[in-house]
């Protein structure tokens, strides 16, 4: 919350000068911040999961990076149904419990 208020105040009172910052500089800052937020060690550790889960993870990740988040979610839903259908029969049958 503090960061949001700080950015709001900078934009309101120093927006004229912030507009002079080159976009390449802002892009570099964005890349560094995204890298620090990414938790890449956790991402790499996910590859120990079953292959179907890894396929869903990679499909969603690549579609998010290369296309768009909306497309990635739609692709994940499509790819996510395959492992569920293969392991649980699609969910149409009632459980015998």
Secondary structure, 3 states (H helix, E strand, C coil): CHHHHHHHHHHHHHHHHHCCCCHHHHHHHHHHHHHHHCCHHHHHHHHHCCHHHHHHHHHHHHHHHHCCHHHHHHHHHHHHHHHHHHHHHHHCCCCCC
